[in-house]
Amino acid sequence: MKQENATSIRMTKIFLLVVSLWGYNGSAWVYTGNQMVYQEKFEDIEVCQEMGRKFMKFDMNRYFTFKVQCIEDVRKNI
């Protein structure tokens, strides 16, 4: 929260639910460059995380996995 001229200005954070694909290269997990973004935006990170927990994950290939994350939207004006 930022205060300016005795007026309180609230900066609202916006969160996006992102599902990204990761690959194991033999020594570390690396982002493959592929992702899906849920088109609904969230003002409450807890609500975003609750939605993310609704995914059921099946890892059938030990070299690839999906990561479900709530990240802050840096493009708030778009």
C-alpha positions as CSV (number, residue, x, y, z in Angstrom):
1,M,0.0,0.0,0.0
2,K,1.3,3.4,-1.0
3,Q,0.4,6.6,0.8
4,E,0.5,9.9,-1.0
5,N,-0.8,13.4,0.1
6,A,-2.7,11.8,3.0
7,T,-4.7,9.8,0.5
8,S,-4.4,6.1,0.5
9,I,-3.9,4.5,-2.9
10,R,-4.4,0.8,-3.2
11,M,-2.4,-1.0,-5.8
12,T,-4.4,-4.1,-7.0
13,K,-2.5,-7.1,-8.0
14,I,-3.9,-9.3,-10.8
15,F,-3.0,-13.0,-10.9
16,L,-3.2,-15.4,-13.8
17,L,-3.4,-19.2,-13.6
18,V,-0.7,-20.7,-15.8
19,V,0.0,-24.3,-16.8
20,S,3.5,-24.7,-18.2
21,L,5.4,-27.7,-19.6
22,W,8.7,-28.6,-18.2
23,G,11.3,-31.2,-19.3
24,Y,14.1,-33.0,-17.5
25,N,17.4,-32.8,-19.3
26,G,19.2,-35.3,-17.1
27,S,20.4,-32.9,-14.5
28,A,17.7,-30.2,-14.1
29,W,14.1,-29.3,-14.9
30,V,13.9,-26.7,-17.7
31,Y,10.9,-24.7,-19.0
32,T,10.1,-25.9,-22.6
33,G,8.6,-22.6,-23.7
34,N,5.0,-24.0,-23.8
35,Q,2.2,-22.8,-21.6
36,M,-1.5,-22.3,-21.3
37,V,-3.1,-19.3,-19.5
38,Y,-6.6,-19.4,-18.0
39,Q,-8.4,-16.4,-19.5
40,E,-10.1,-15.4,-16.2
41,K,-8.0,-13.0,-14.1
42,F,-7.9,-13.2,-10.3
43,E,-7.6,-10.3,-7.8
44,D,-7.1,-12.8,-4.9
45,I,-4.2,-15.2,-5.1
46,E,-5.9,-17.7,-2.8
47,V,-8.9,-18.0,-5.3
48,C,-6.4,-18.5,-8.1
49,Q,-4.5,-21.2,-6.2
50,E,-7.8,-23.0,-5.3
51,M,-8.6,-23.1,-9.0
52,G,-5.1,-24.5,-9.7
53,R,-5.6,-27.3,-7.2
54,K,-8.6,-28.5,-9.2
55,F,-6.4,-29.9,-11.9
56,M,-5.7,-33.7,-11.8
57,K,-2.2,-34.5,-13.0
58,F,-1.0,-37.8,-14.5
59,D,2.8,-38.0,-15.1
60,M,3.2,-40.8,-17.7
61,N,6.6,-39.7,-19.0
62,R,9.3,-39.1,-16.3
63,Y,11.1,-36.6,-18.6
64,F,8.1,-34.1,-18.9
65,T,5.8,-32.6,-16.3
66,F,3.2,-29.8,-16.0
67,K,3.6,-27.0,-13.5
68,V,0.4,-25.1,-12.3
69,Q,1.2,-21.7,-11.0
70,C,-0.5,-18.4,-10.1
71,I,1.6,-15.6,-11.3
72,E,1.2,-11.8,-11.2
73,D,0.0,-10.3,-14.4
74,V,2.6,-7.8,-15.5
75,R,0.4,-6.6,-18.5
76,K,-2.4,-5.1,-16.3
77,N,-3.3,-2.5,-18.9
78,I,-3.8,-4.9,-21.8
